[in-house]
Amino acid sequence: MKTTVTLLFLLVCMSALAQPQPAPMAPTLEFVCELAVQISPPLTVGDTPHGLRRIIPITGGTVEGPTIKGTILNGGADWQVVRADGVAELEAHYQFRTNDGVLIYIKNVGLRVATPEVAARISRGELVPPSEYYFRTVAKFEAPPGPYAWMNNTIFVCSAIRNPQNVLIQVWKVK
C-alpha cells in the first residue's frame, strides 16, 4: 500500500511538472520622479586597497514627479570608488523635503561604466550624451508614516545622466 501511494504521488508530481507553465511576466516600470542633484567638486582621498576613493558632496537640488515634488537638502554625499577597470561604484546618501514638508532619506547605489576617454570628458565637465556610458542605480527611500510611506516598501531603479552642473536621476517604481 505504501509503495502504491508513493508511486501515485510521484505520478501526480511528474504530471504537474509536464504541464506547460505560463511564461514569466516581466515587471513593469512606473515613472516616479526626476532628481536634479547639485554637487560640489569631489574630495579625492586617493588610491586605496579598493580603488580610487572620492567623496562628492551633495549640496541641493530638486525633486519633480507627477505626485511628488521637493527640494534636495545640503549635507549628503556620494561615496565613490573608481575600480582598476575604470568603473565607478557609487553609494550616495542624502535627503529631500517634499513641498508638503515631509523629510525623506535616500540611499542610492549603482555603477557608472564608461571608457577611459568618456570618463575623462565627464571629469573635465563636458556634456557627454548618456548613450556614451552606462549609469544605473537602485534607490532606497525611507519615509515617515503618511502619504509617502509606500516608498518604504517599493523597489526603485534609476537611470542617471551626469551633466556639468548636476546629476539627473530618473526614478522608476518596479511594479
C-alpha positions, 0 to 999 in steps of 0.5 A: 500500500505504501509503495502504491501511494508513493508511486501515485504521488510521484505520478501526480508530481511528474504530471504537474511538472509536464504541464506547460507553465505560463511564461514569466511576466516581466515587471513593469516600470512606473515613472516616479520622479526626476532628481536634479542633484547639485554637487560640489567638486569631489574630495579625492582621498586617493588610491586605496586597497579598493580603488580610487576613493572620492567623496562628492558632496551633495549640496541641493537640488530638486525633486519633480514627479507627477505626485511628488515634488521637493527640494534636495537638502545640503549635507549628503554625499556620494561615496565613490570608488573608481575600480582598476577597470575604470568603473565607478561604484557609487553609494550616495546618501542624502535627503529631500523635503517634499513641498508638503514638508515631509523629510525623506532619506535616500540611499542610492547605489549603482555603477557608472561604466564608461571608457577611459576617454568618456570618463575623462570628458565627464571629469573635465565637465563636458556634456557627454550624451548618456548613450556614451556610458552606462549609469544605473542605480537602485534607490532606497527611500525611507519615509515617515508614516503618511502619504509617502510611506509606500516608498518604504516598501517599493523597489526603485531603479534609476537611470542617471545622466551626469551633466556639468552642473548636476546629476539627473536621476530618473526614478522608476517604481518596479511594479 
